[in-house]
Amino acid sequence: MKDLQILSTFQELPPEPGGPASAPALLFDACHVGVALRAVLFVELVVGVGAMFGAATFFEWVTRLSVLTGAALPATLVWLIAACGLKNLIALMGPMLQHAAGVALGALAGLCGCAMLYMAGWQEPVPWLASAFAGALLAALLVLALLWRQRSKAPAQTKARLNELQSRIRPHFLFNTLNSAIALVRAEPAKAEALLEDLSDLFRHALVEQGESVTLADEIALAQRYLAIEHVRFGDRIRVEWSLDAAAATAKLPPLLLQPLVENAVRHGVEPSASGAQIRISTERRGSRVVIKVINTVPAGQGESGSGVALENVRDRLSLLHDVQCQFSCVMRDGIFQVRIEVPL
């Protein structure tokens, strides 16, 4: 940031015309491993119940279930692949047309499943029409489930964002930072200016809408600015170690996810201790996965670092973005608190 840009930072708040706010809205997104697993289990459950009709014995039910699964499973995969591959085209449609597209793809998938029965030598009359309607009905239910999941993100993200905004604009953090800047103005004006720039960028990231996700590199940069601010306040009491893997920088995270974890490390590790604490932030790419760790020492007698709503917000927002493809855990052991996050790359 150059000189005289500090006061103009908040002018970036209004979204630009034609930006993300006006982008096409996709009502349902089938491009998730968790969605695929749930869809397959749902269809298999329906097929299992349907196979009970006309099955006099358990062996006959298993036989019918095996045959029907040979048709239903490929049909489900066809629908998922088609809905995922055509999602950019579907996003350009209106809400009603998106629903209709999902149902139409379901009917085509049902016909594909029926074709599998035909090729397998189904002895009874091939139920082409019934398969098409069954596929359309199951697809309609899947679309409604995906739409409900998509809409369920909004209140959770709003609540999490409000909590994060409250965390970012905590009065004592702001006052302490401004007091530190005032103390540096005459003695070290360059350092005071750098401190205010860091504070300005921190607030800009907290207040500007950044979309559903940002890169890990952006989150690291924000956490570094926050720790630079706190280092002015705590001095040698805060000891930070970074271990960053450049190959992990493009991993996607919800905005303002890493900084609250670092803030918890400061609040529960550095603040209560007269000698301060050590904080270690590491990122590592492991194949198609990225592991992120935030570790801090905790004074004797201090409970788990950040055992309140902050960690729950992080867990919920990760789950909303990556579903079953992410992992989140935290553990307190021998005076060391560790948060571990694993996300797809």
VOBALUM-287141 format. One line per field, with one value per residue (C-alpha): x, y negated, z negated. Coordinates in steps of 0.05 Angstrom, whole numbers, plus 5000, padded with zeros to 4 digits. Layout:
<recs>
u (X ...) $
v (Y ...) $
w (Z ...) $
</recs>
This chain:
<recs>
u (5000 5027 5025 4959 4919 4900 4839 4815 4814 4741 4720 4726 4665 4610 4612 4628 4572 4577 4620 4607 4541 4511 4541 4493 4464 4466 4409 4441 4511 4524 4600 4616 4638 4590 4532 4550 4553 4487 4453 4477 4455 4387 4374 4398 4351 4292 4312 4318 4248 4221 4253 4211 4148 4139 4195 4169 4235 4298 4338 4289 4294 4370 4366 4318 4359 4422 4389 4357 4422 4457 4409 4399 4473 4496 4434 4451 4522 4499 4454 4510 4562 4513 4489 4562 4588 4531 4528 4556 4502 4448 4470 4452 4379 4324 4304 4246 4287 4342 4291 4265 4335 4350 4285 4297 4367 4335 4287 4345 4384 4323 4322 4396 4382 4326 4373 4419 4361 4346 4419 4420 4363 4306 4251 4191 4167 4219 4190 4216 4162 4161 4237 4236 4183 4220 4285 4250 4218 4282 4319 4267 4277 4353 4347 4303 4353 4412 4372 4357 4431 4451 4401 4421 4490 4463 4441 4501 4549 4514 4518 4591 4608 4574 4613 4677 4662 4651 4717 4753 4724 4731 4739 4798 4837 4824 4841 4904 4927 4912 4947 5008 5007 5002 5061 5102 5083 5139 5191 5184 5137 5154 5135 5071 5053 5065 5022 4964 4971 4966 4905 4873 4883 4856 4792 4786 4788 4738 4688 4693 4651 4700 4655 4649 4723 4793 4862 4904 4957 4907 4890 4964 4977 4919 4944 5014 4986 4947 5008 5050 5000 5001 5077 5080 5037 5069 5140 5183 5125 5097 5143 5117 5145 5121 5129 5095 5092 5086 5052 4993 4980 4922 4879 4810 4784 4724 4745 4768 4780 4853 4858 4808 4850 4913 4875 4854 4927 4944 4885 4893 4968 5003 4957 4950 5025 5077 5130 5088 5077 5102 5057 5071 5031 5047 5019 5037 5014 5005 4985 4917 4907 4932 4944 4942 4963 4960 4997 5009 5034 4985 5003 4995 4924 4895 4839 4834 4852 4790 4739 4681 4643 4704 4725 4653 4647 4711 4686 4617 4644 4694 4639 4595 4650 4682 4630 4660 4725 4751 4775 4779 4806 4834 4871 4903 4962 5020 5009 5005 4941 4936 4884 4891 4853 4856 4824 4826 4872) $
v (5000 4932 4867 4832 4895 4911 4866 4885 4960 4962 4934 5005 5028 5020 5077 5057 5064 5129 5160 5222 5196 5199 5267 5323 5359 5435 5463 5532 5558 5632 5625 5649 5717 5712 5697 5757 5803 5780 5785 5856 5877 5844 5878 5945 5938 5925 5984 6029 6012 6019 6088 6112 6109 6176 6210 6269 6289 6255 6288 6264 6193 6195 6219 6164 6112 6134 6128 6061 6034 6052 6003 5950 5939 5923 5879 5840 5831 5807 5754 5731 5726 5690 5641 5626 5620 5575 5532 5470 5475 5490 5429 5384 5407 5379 5414 5452 5474 5499 5543 5567 5582 5624 5663 5673 5700 5747 5773 5785 5820 5864 5884 5900 5945 5979 5991 6027 6072 6085 6103 6149 6189 6166 6219 6176 6120 6066 6007 5949 5899 5919 5913 5843 5820 5853 5820 5752 5760 5781 5724 5674 5697 5693 5622 5601 5631 5596 5531 5537 5549 5488 5443 5469 5438 5367 5362 5401 5358 5294 5314 5335 5270 5228 5265 5254 5180 5174 5208 5163 5099 5115 5047 5067 5093 5028 4984 5022 5017 4942 4930 4968 4924 4860 4882 4893 4830 4786 4837 4883 4851 4902 4959 4923 4915 4989 5007 4965 4994 5064 5044 5013 5076 5119 5079 5076 5152 5158 5110 5123 5180 5229 5284 5357 5372 5342 5374 5398 5347 5291 5318 5324 5252 5228 5268 5240 5169 5185 5215 5155 5111 5154 5157 5082 5090 5152 5147 5207 5240 5263 5310 5332 5386 5395 5459 5447 5493 5453 5512 5505 5431 5441 5483 5453 5430 5390 5317 5296 5367 5370 5303 5321 5382 5340 5289 5345 5365 5294 5286 5353 5363 5295 5250 5292 5306 5258 5293 5297 5356 5389 5392 5436 5434 5486 5507 5569 5600 5676 5700 5671 5648 5589 5592 5528 5525 5469 5488 5446 5458 5446 5423 5472 5474 5445 5484 5501 5444 5414 5464 5417 5401 5384 5457 5478 5423 5448 5519 5501 5455 5508 5560 5513 5501 5570 5616 5685 5669 5628 5647 5604 5623 5589 5619 5595 5635 5620 5545 5542 5528 5549 5536 5580 5567 5611 5588 5610 5573) $
w (5000 5019 4979 4968 4985 4914 4910 4980 4967 4946 5014 5040 5001 5054 5105 5177 5229 5266 5212 5171 5146 5217 5235 5255 5195 5195 5154 5144 5152 5161 5166 5095 5070 5012 5059 5102 5042 5015 5083 5093 5023 5032 5099 5072 5012 5059 5103 5042 5019 5089 5096 5037 5080 5113 5074 5034 5002 4979 5034 5086 5057 5061 5133 5154 5116 5153 5221 5205 5176 5241 5275 5220 5203 5274 5283 5219 5241 5310 5277 5230 5286 5332 5278 5259 5330 5352 5289 5324 5377 5326 5285 5344 5340 5297 5232 5263 5323 5276 5240 5307 5332 5270 5279 5354 5341 5291 5343 5392 5336 5323 5396 5392 5332 5369 5428 5379 5360 5433 5448 5387 5417 5372 5382 5366 5413 5411 5371 5413 5395 5321 5318 5348 5298 5240 5261 5266 5198 5164 5199 5175 5104 5111 5140 5081 5032 5066 5069 4994 4980 5022 4988 4919 4930 4929 4855 4830 4871 4849 4776 4782 4818 4765 4711 4750 4758 4684 4673 4722 4693 4619 4584 4541 4601 4639 4579 4563 4636 4639 4573 4599 4662 4620 4578 4641 4679 4653 4635 4696 4747 4802 4756 4736 4809 4823 4763 4788 4858 4829 4788 4850 4892 4836 4832 4908 4912 4855 4886 4961 4989 5019 5044 5023 5021 5023 5031 4974 4996 4983 4914 4897 4918 4874 4814 4823 4820 4757 4723 4744 4708 4646 4647 4636 4574 4544 4569 4551 4515 4582 4619 4687 4733 4804 4844 4911 4971 5036 5070 5021 5034 5083 5036 5026 4958 4934 4925 4856 4834 4813 4778 4722 4706 4701 4659 4611 4605 4584 4537 4501 4508 4507 4468 4404 4399 4372 4413 4475 4521 4584 4645 4706 4771 4822 4890 4929 4993 4990 5059 5075 5003 4963 4888 4847 4774 4722 4659 4596 4526 4469 4398 4342 4315 4379 4413 4486 4532 4563 4538 4555 4618 4662 4672 4685 4738 4772 4771 4799 4854 4877 4880 4921 4972 4977 4947 4932 4968 4910 4840 4778 4710 4648 4590 4525 4500 4452 4454 4530 4568 4641 4695 4757 4822 4884 4949 5022 5070) $
</recs>
